[in-house]
Amino acid sequence: MSDNEILSVFEKLAADPVSDDIKSDEATRKRLYEAARTAMLKLESPWETVQRLSYLPQQLAVAQLGNQIKLWAHLTAQPSTTHALAASTGADASFLRRILRYAASQRMVEEVDEDSWRATNITASMAVPGNEQGIIHAAENCARPYLALPAYSQNAGYHDPSDSFHVPFQVGHGTKQNLFQWLGSGHGNFEAFNRYMRAQRLGAPVWLDKFRLEEYCDLDSKTERCEFVDVGGGQGHQCEGVVAKFPQLKGRVILQDLAPVLAKVLIPGVENKVQDFFQPQAVTGAKVYYLRMILHDWPNAQCEVILKNLVAGMSKDGVLLIDELVLPRTGAHWYVTQMDIAMMCMLSARERSLGEWEALLSASGLKMNKLVKYSEVGDSIIVAVPESRSV
């Protein structure tokens, strides 16, 4: 294919609406997105690279500003003009015009004519409540720690942080508290954090679709034995998924978290049990203990405490399922790498490679029995058993 033919294909893709065939085929859509993204970066000139990086924070700032005045919601509802949007948002027309011009240049909105605007796919995405909360969380809770990473690292001698009280988060927000203490004491935006944590994986691959839980649970057992314990399970979405997928499950399904988290959670077929995972496990002898995106919030030392508490409560035939990202040896997806930097800056934590998971398990008295990857970016179920058990 000649350069002109390649250019023609890209220009047609940029000018025309994305076809329904591509939209309905997620695998093809992802391949096209990644190819176009990589091609764009390869085509960048030095000047364009500096411009992109230097002004990158403006995208988050404008996205958050639009949230504040419900600009994206108004445009998603219907096309509009600068003056009509000024009236509905309460913003000055001259100010709003400048914001919309920038947004249009980033394809956050589309400029139809002078002072005339309509929504794009990005506008609509920013207006989705869960995504809106993610933008708020990023702008109010995360942006300052990210930008504090160079100064923090210089003072720390460019080493991995190992203490959640001494990370870029404290530098960025000028606090001695860690993230969870800071949010819990009324700083930042705890509501946005919680809502985004609940919403961010909507539409993502579901572990129960790829992992055969029935191989580890006794679905027909009529004993009082607990079959599934979700440790630190928050609002109980995973327990709810287990009960829905296996309505014939006779054993107990237990959701564990701190008392304030469980206060308003009521799921048919699921028991609530208050549990601090840094304390000895109160439910012993369960068939399956499950940890979802817990360990990536903590440095290795705290992870070992969490895991050893579970090992002490496991029976001879019990297993621990760890639902986390597993980094590949090379070519980690951008989603995984940006999550890893976020964990470093906010919590002194990390996403882990297979070797790092194996080392952490070994230090905690566990070994890996099986690994089941259930998403393209590396979401995986690690099946772990006590190290003393023969596999």
C-alpha positions, 0 to 999 in steps of 0.5 A: 500500500502506497503512502497516499493510500495509507493517508487516504484510509486514515483521513476517511477514518477520521472524517466518517463515523466509525462503522457499526461493524467495527463498533460491534466487534470489540476485538477489531475496534481495540486492534484499530485503536491501538494501531492508530494510537501507535501510528500517531506517536510514531509520526510525532515530530520533536516539537509535537512531542514537547507540545503534547507532554507540556500541555497534557494536564490541560485535558484533565483540567478542562474535563473537570471544569466541564463536569463542574458546570455539567457542560458535557451532559448538556451537549450530550443531551443535544447540540447547542450554541455558546450562548445557549450553553452559557445560559444553561451552565451559568458560565460567561460566554466569552470564557465558555467559548475558549473552553469549547475551542480547546475541547474541540481541538482535542475532540472532546466536542465537535465544532459544527460552525462558529459558536455551534457545538455538538457531542462526540463519543468523548463528550458522551463518555465524560458525561457518564456518571461513573466516568465523571467521578473518575475525572473528579477523583483524578483531578482532586485526589491524584493530579498533585501526587503525580506531578510531585513524583519527580521532586519526591524521587529526587529527594528519595534517591530514585528508589521504590517507595516502601512506606505509604506515609512517605510517597508523592501523595504526601508531597503533592497534598502537603499532608502526613496522612496516607491516602485512606486516612486523608480521604476519611478525614474529609480531605479530597473527594472521598465520594468520587473515589468510592463511586469511581472504584465501583464504576470503573470496571463496568463492562470489563471482562468478568473473572467468573466467565473464564475461571471455573470456580465450581472446581474449587467449591462444593456446589452440592454440599449441605453442610454449614461450611463456608464455600466462598469468602470475599475478603475486603469485598466492599459492596459485595459485587463479587459475592453477588456474582457468585450467587447469581452464577451458582444458584444451586450453591448450598454452602455459605457465601460471606462478604467481609469488610470493615463495619462502615463499608458493610453497614448498608450492604444487603445481598440475598444469600450472602452473609456479612462479617466484619473483618480487618484483613490485617487481623487474624481471619475469623472465618476459618476452614473455608473452601475458597478465600478471594482477594480482589484488587486488595494487594495492589494497594499495599507494599510487600510488607503489608501484603505479607501480613494480609496473606499470612492471616489467611494462610493461618485460617486455611484448611487442607483443601482450601484455596486462595484466589487472588484477582489482580493484574499480572504484568508480562515480562515485556510489552505491558499494556499502557493501562497496566503501566499507568496503574502501576505508576498510580499505585507508586505515587498514591500508596507506595504500592505496585502492580506485580509481574509473575515473578514478583507474585511468586516471590510475595506468595513464597514469603507469605507461606504460599505457592502458586497452583494455577494462573488463569488470565481473563483479560487482554491487559492481564487481569488474572486469577492466581490460585494459591495454596499453602506452601506445605501442601503437595500440588 
